[in-house]
Amino acid sequence: IEDLFTCDRVADPSLSHDATAFAFQVTDIFLDRNESQTSIYWGSTDGKQPIRRLTQSGKKDIRPRFHPDGKSLAFLSSRSGSMQIWTISIE
C-alpha cells in the first residue's frame, strides 16, 4: 500500500475554450505526516510550452476551470482555512 501512496494522483482535467491549453490537479501524499496537498498544473495542447505548476499552497487547490478569455483559471482552494474560489493568471 505504501508504494501506491508514492504515486501522484492526477485528476480533474479541464480544456480551455479554444482548445489551446489544459489544466489539471495533482495530489501529493505525505505518509510520514499523514497529509496531502493538491496543486494546479497548466500546459499547452501543442506541446510547445512545458507543463508547469501554477499553485503550491500546501493545501488543496482543486477543480481548475478556464476563464472565457483563456488568460486565467478559477479554482477552489482551502488556503484561507475554508474552501473559497480563487483565480490565477496563466501568464
Beta strands, then each sheet from edge to edge (+ up, - down):
strand 1: 9-15
strand 2: 21-30
strand 3: 35-44
strand 4: 52-53
strand 5: 61-66
strand 6: 72-77
strand 7: 84-89
sheet 1: 1+ 2- 3+ 4-
sheet 2: 5+ 6- 7+
end
